[in-house]
Each structure stands twice: as structure tokens, then as C-alpha cells.
């Protein structure tokens, strides 16, 4: 126990351990910065060597059993940060491999929409005044201005604040009531009833009417839409695209039709060379993603 107390008060050991922890922290920040550049598209590959060097340092260090409480506390914080970063890196890399990750920052349209939404909330809270609209503005601008005012009034109701006179939408001008016409009733005149005609005369005067033929207006049902099946090389094409995306290569100019023609030509050449049926596989060779043909197992 006495020896442990002496070691814990040794300034040289504390300085060395804190210096080792600072080196690992600096390396962690460098790996994080390079991963951010890779996710934004500025780097074509992951910082694999730097990350491996950092993981080797964590495996070899003995700071977890340090007799100094300050060193152990800072090292636990460092491990927590490292675990958070590793989980985030793994998730984004999986998204890039699956093709669901969008590189780069938000677009200008998204930034403008976010700014307009924030400005509308501030105007609804009364912290910002809305833009004024001149009387000689076009009809489209007036319609957009009226819609914006209605939205600000609705946001003010949601926030529990009374809408300002500026944010309240203008009331519609009521139309004048229609004029009521007075109609005076006129007594009908008595008309003597006509004399009844004989039955033969009525039959002679009645025209022969032909019953109309019923016409069906129903249209025949449309045939169901038939979707074209995907080619048989579609799974191979998806695997090929995922492998190239994982290595940071540009795949914007590749299409399924051109890939299908290329692999079918390769399949015919390999079948003629090997004299047997072949199957195609995706392989990474010499830091390059290729499609190879191997003899199919019977």
C-alpha cells in the first residue's frame, strides 16, 4: 500500500501517462476529421491506417490500470468518445455501401426552405416584422403574400400567441346582397275545354313512334399493366455497384443495360475458352473491382 501511494505521487509517471493520453486524443481527432472529409466526398478512401494505429494504441496502453484517478477518469472519457465515433463511422459506411447515403451538405433549396420556416416562426412569435407588399405588386405575389400571412396566423395560434395585425390575413370583401325582384301575380283566364275527338281520328293523328334501342355505355376493362422483369444480371450489377461505391469510385456513368451487354460478352468468351458453363462473380483484385468468370460447379 505504501508503494502504491509513492507511485501515485510520482510526477514523472503522471506526466508520461497524460502525454500518452494526449497523443491518443490528437490521433482520434485526426481520424475523425479524415472520416468527415470522406463522408463529404473530399477523400476517396477511408482513413484505414490511421484508425488501425489508433486501435493498436488503445490495445497496448495500460492507462485503464493507472494508479492515478485523474488519468483513469480522462481515459474513460476518451473511450466513450471513441465508441461513439466508431458507431457513427460504421453506420455511415454501411449507408454508403448500400447507396442510401447522400454525400455533401444540404442543397441551397433546402437551406432557403429552412430559413423561410425559421423566419415564419419568428414572425408568428412577434420577434420579427414581415415584409411589406406594395399596391402595384403582381397578382401572384399578392396571392403568395396572402398565403404566408395565413400560415403565420396559424402558427401564432399553435404557439398560443395572438396574431399581430400584420400577420393576420386580410378579410375578403363581402359582395353586396342581390336585388330582390317583386313579381305581381296575375289571375289566370278561364279557357274553355276542347271538344273530345273520336277514337279513329286520334289514332290517325298519333305518329308511329319507334322505341329507341338501348346502347351500352360501359367501356371494356383495361388490361393490367405488366412490369418488365429485371435482367438476370441485376443482383450481380447491384453487388458490383456496392463494391465500387465502398471504394469511393464514381459510378454515375454506369447503367444496367451496358453492364448486361459487357458481362454477357464476357460469359460467352469464358464459356468458349473453358468448354463448360461458367458463373460470374465480383472480385477486388489489385485495388480494383472486377467481374471474373469461374467454372460452374456441377
Secondary structure, DSSP 8 states (H G I E B T S, - for coil): -HHHHHHHT-HHHHHHHHHHHHHHHHHHHHHHHHHHHHHHTS-SS--HHHHHHHHHHHHH--GGG-S-HHHHHHHHHHHHHHHHHHHHHHHHHHHHHHT----SS--HHHHHHHHHHHHHHHHHHTSS------TT--HHHHHHHHHHHHHHHHHHHHTT----TTTS------------------------------HHHHHHHS-------------------------TTHHHHHHHHHHHHHTT---TT--HHHHHHHHHHHHHHHHHHHSS-EEEEEEEETTEEEEEEEE---
